[in-house]
């Protein structure tokens, strides 16, 4: 009885709301209605599209703050269908309505929450529902993104996706290093995932402001990435941005201001501490090195950085068109003085529908201008090691310098003078225009063609003024370079989507052509200027002399082409049994003439177990899917048109006498290799997706085995067989084996309060399995020769060797101090001595590869308040703190400053600074990465204003003694902290989100 009465009251309430809005829904309005969620609450901001079912002519509307909507411009006739769509809810349709003059149609609909397994996922050349995905794909929405002073989309994913390791310093001009499921190449710059932005493969991520991103889909395994063939072995990151949208015009403005400070440092001796230490050991600084000052050099070169970000976007639609656009301004002031990054991005897009919606035309244009103000690399070391007993300036106002001293590989320079006597600026202009046309040929058959043009102009400028210690005696030195890179792409592909009773088929067939033309530019230099005021702006004013050598750089132009044919077949039976197969054939001009074509196949299957009859009575299981996939993808990142070709160049220290002059000789500097080919990665992935207790608990588990073969490395060869003594060849192999777990749960959800928590864990084991074959032999490669003061005869502090992971440290083993306080080291037999410092005593002492990556996010909402905190961390890796080793040098205390820890060392220990496992430290950490508190004001209709305060890098728990344990993990030598680390920052952010 009570239930029937309640239902009647709800119906009366709905009708009364429609009647109450009489002034809005006057009789001339042919269609009006109300949109609610499943619980009966009004839904503002819902997009409603009215479509004539025969002519396909469309009309658009949007619900207001009470969930009410109306159409005033629909002509009489029909039948019409009304399509209701809203983020987070299932799209629903009301069909077969006829509009008659003088009569109104009143619509009432309740939208259901969209289960996770029904959400759309971008998979490359199309979308599919998550319950149809058979590969390992993780999707991240804007509300899940990291928050902070970010310039790159990669930072949004840090700690949010199982298996991704993102590292970045505090330098505003640096890009983050992104590694997915461990390294798969020996080569620097060849481990980054492949980016696809709005369907444009290989587009620059510098074109995208984080505020413009609406979703990021991470394709992890080869069964998902093989559709991109030779560029996908490191994974694929699909970025979808805010584009032209249906509905009434919408304006949004997002802004924040941030204050950033240095989060941690290394404790260095003060001037007083250094003098006391030297006096106690019978030493004294000379007059040049001690003017009575007590200078904190780190304080002198750092500041509180003020950053700001502003993003304004507009979207809307007409009868047969949608439009959108945005403007973004970002200014990131670095915490080291004179360093900064400023970026301005403008985007515009339009979609036009024609021929009764059978033809859709899209045009997107983006322009990005970035200015990077950089600092000399020598600042990082000297801000710690420059003697604190010297003032910033001398009595005459000039900077305190000692031109006669260049202690250490970085040089001994006044760090403040380095900032103001050397100006380095990079300007990058990026322009991307891409257009597409999609035509519906037959029911279920579409053809899409896309063309894009990306133009990148990079201008680098440098000026060392007449007082610069980096260019002593040059009387001012200027250098400029200008390089243009272009990328042209054409894609054409068919999509066929058809259902036959219980059988559903999706087919894809396409062709791709790409041309990259890089290095189109020049470089020049000049010196001996009358004034420093013009910087690099008029190099022609430099005087030079007869011995001046102009620096033309080493830039060269190259053209690289890639041609591809690809196809994909997806099949499911009753939505239970899923099968997918892809095949891509790539041809690239970068490789040897014998191996320019490669084939990259994949196959995967899925089983939606929850749809089986035997699962229907198990009520707590909402979805349960088993996935298995295997595929092969390639890696062509880092190759240019000349990688496999014979190259001639200048021979250093080799001359011949001609016509009364000594001429630099020209000879081979690179061998050709007609057999050079792609590095190939084969991946087996087994995973399970699940949703339990009405999807209050959901998650994924993935286990993978990733094997990379044909790894490219340089090998020594005989010059009796080859023109040059090094050949680049495919020889090596490595594996990455791991497990990933992601869990998402909503423990509490009421009408006023909700708590959502998500955790992800990933473990990866990397191992080099081969670096030799029948033709090319090598027992090991030594890398990371970072050097140590006074430590000679060292080939490297890391080793590439079979049976060990990439990033294996190869160092001396520290054995403590002898009776005189001098450092001892073990030999191979375990004997300790101060004499055991030769390279023959080195051994493998640890690995830079982490054993565990984790992230834990918590979101709370109470009425109009929201609160979020995010914790992430790393466990089980080692870091070589070569920075601290260089500073722990008591024997050099008369020349450079020392760390506070050195004050307890013997000043006669001439090997304390030798790189050994003494400086091999735990890189494990737990970081409170972000905490954000916000409040949302509801304005009329669907409009809202949110104000928030946020903090980044609020605290960290670690045993690492360096500046920060988040060391760059990319490249051939991961996990090394060596006097080049820009300190990480701690930030306080205040911002707003306005939606109109």
C-alpha positions, 0 to 999 in steps of 0.5 A: 500500500505504502509502495503504491502511494509512493509511486503515485506521489512520484508521478504527481511530483514529476507532472507538477514539476513540468506544469510548474514550469509553465512559463518555460513550456508555453504552448508554442513549445512542441516538446518538453520534458524532465531528466532524472537519475535512477533515484529520481533526482533531477540531472542538470547538463544532460545533452538531448538530441532530437533526430528525425528517424528518416531524414536524420535532421537533428536538434539539440537541447540541454537540461537545466538545474531542475532537469527540465528541457524543451525544444522550440524549433522542431517542425511538425512531422516525424517520427522523431527519436530523442537521445539522452547522453550524460557522462557517467550514465548510460545513453538512452533513447525514446523513439517514434514520436510524432510532432503535431501542430498545437499539441505538446509532447511531454517526456520523462526519463530516468538515466541509469548509472553507467557500469564500468564494463559498459564505458567506452574505451579508445583502442585505436582506429575506433572505440569499444565497450570495456566489456568487449576489450580482450587486452590490457587497457586502463582508462583514466578520466579527468576526475582521476587525474593527478593535480598540480603544476603540470605541463605534460599529460604524463604527469597526470598518470603518475601513480594512477596506472598500474605498471607505469613509472613516471619520474620528473625533477622540479625543473619546469623545462624538463619533460617527465620520463615515462616507462611502462612495464619496464624498459624494453631497449638499451637505447636512450630515448627509445623507451617512451610509450607511443602517443596518439592524440585524437587519432593522430599517431605520434602527435606531440604531447606539448600540443595538449594542455592538461585541462583540455584532456577528457580521457587517457587510455593506456594500452599495455599489452601487445594484443592491444598495441599491435595495431600500431605495429612498429612503434608500439612495443613500449605501450600506447597512450591514447589521449582524447581531448575536449572537442566539438560537442552537442548541446547549448553553448557551454563556457568553462574557465579553469585557473590556479595560482601556485607557490612552489618551494624547494622540498629538500636539500643536502646539508652542506657545511656552513662557512664557520663549520668548514673553517673549524674543520680545517683548523682542527686538522691544521689547514687554512684557506688562502685569502682568495678562498676566504674573505670572511663570508658565510654564504648559503649558496643554495639560498642565493640561487633559489626562490619561491616560484610563482606559477599560474595556469588559465584555461578558457574553453567554449563548445556548442552546436548548431542544427548540423554542426558542433564547435569547440575551442580553448585557450590555455596560458601556463607560466611555471616559474622555477625555484632556481632563479632565471629558470622558467617555462611559459606556454600559450596554446590555442585550439579550435575544432568543428564538426559538420554533418551532411547528407542526413548525417551520413557524412561527418567532417571534422577539422582540428587546429592547434597551435602551441608556443613555448618559451623555456628559460634554462640554466647552465648545468654547472649550477646544480653542482656549484650551488652545493660545492662552491666554498661558503667562505666566499661572498657572492660579490667582491668589494668592487661589485663584480662576482667572486670568481677564481678563473684559475680553478676548475676542480671537478668535472663540472668546473668551479664557478660562482653559481650566482654568476652562472645564472646571470652571466649566461642566458639560455632560451629555447623557443618552440612553436608547434602547429597541428592541423588535422581533418577527417571525413567519415562517410556511412556507405552502408548500414554498419559500413563506414569509411574514414580518411584523416590527414594531418600536418604537424610543424615544429619550429625550434629556436635555441639561443645562448649568450655568454657575456664578457664576464662569463667563466664558461667562455673566458676571453671571448668578450661575449659569445652568442650562439643561435640555431633554428630547426624545423621538423615536419610530420605529414600523415594520411590514414584511410580505413574501413570499419564494419560493424554488424550483428547477426542474431547472437553473433557480433562482428567488427572489422577494420582494414586500413592504410597509413602513410607518414613522412617525417622531415627533421633537422631542416635548419642551421646553427651559427655563432659569434664572439667579441661583441662591443656590448652585451645588451643585444644578447644573441639578437645580432650576431653579425656585430661580433668582431671575431678574428682570423682564428675564430671558429664558427660553431655550425653545429652537427645538425643535418636534414633527414626524411623518414617515411613509414607505410603501413597496412593494417587490419583487425577483426573482433567477434563476440557470441552473445556477449560471452565469448570474445575474440580479436585478431590484428595484423599490421605490416609496416615498411620504414626507410630507416632500416636496412635494405633487407629488412625494411618491412615487418609484420606485427600480429596479435590475437586475444580472447575474452570470456564474460563469465558473469553472463553464463547461466551458472552465474545468474544466481550468484548475485554479488558478481556483477561482471567477471571477465577472463582475458588472454592475449599474445602479440608482437609489436616493434620499436622504431623510436630513435631512428632516423633516415641514416641509421643503417647507412654508411656515413662519412664525417670529419676525422678528429686529429686527422689531417692532410696537406693540400695547396699549402694548408692542413685540411681536416680529413674525411672518413667513415664514422658509421658503417652501413648495415643492410640487415638492421631491423626493428626491435621486436617485443612479444607479450603474453598477457593473462588478465581478469576484470571483475565487479562485485557487490553492485560494482562497489568493488571492482578491479583488474589483475594482469600477469604478463611475460614480455620478451624483447628480441633483436635489441640494437647495440653498437659492436666492435668489428674489424676494420679489415671487414668494415670501413669503421670499427663499430657496427650497429646491429640487432643482437640482444634480448631481454625480458620483463615479467610482472603482475599488476593489480588495480582495485576500486571501491566505494565503501560508503555512498549516501545522498550526502556523503560518498567515499571512493578509494582506489589502489594499484600495485605492480611488480616487474622483473627485468632481465637481460637474456642475451647480448651476443649471437653467432656473429657478434660477441660481447661479454658485457657493456660498461656504462654510466662512467660518471667519474669520481674525483681522483678515481681513474681507470674506471670503464663505468659504474653500471654494466649490461650483462646477461642474467642481470637487469638493465641498470645493474650497478658495478662498483667497488665494495666499501669495507669501512675505515682502517686505523688511520681513518682511510677508506678500504674496499674489498677485493674479489676474495673479500680482503679489505685494503685501501689499495683495492681501488682498481677496476678489477675489484669492481662487482655487481652491487645492486639494481636500479629497477624497483620491485614494487610501484604503488598508488593509493587514492581517496576521494570524499564528497559531503554535500558541496564539499570534496576532499582528495588525498593521494599517496604513491611510492616505490619499493626495492630499487637502488640509487647511486648517490654519486652527488653525495660521493662527490661532496664527501671529499675531505681531501678537497676541503681546501678547494670545494665545500663538503657535506655535513657528514664529511665533518666526521671524516679524516681529512687525510682520507683521499678515497672517501669520495670514491664511488662504491656501494657505500653510496648505493642507497635505497630508493624506496619512498612513500610520498603524500603526493597531493591533498585537495579540498574543494567547495562547489557553488551551484548556480542557475541551471547546470552552471557551477563554480568550484573553489579549491586549495591543494598541496603537492609533495606534502611529505615523503618517507625515505632513507635516501640521503640525496635531494629526492629519490625520484630519479630519472629511470629512463634511458640506458643508465637509470637510477643515477644521481650525479650532480645534475638534479634540479630539486623537487618542489613542494607546492601550495595551489589555489584555484577555481573551476567555473562552468557556464 
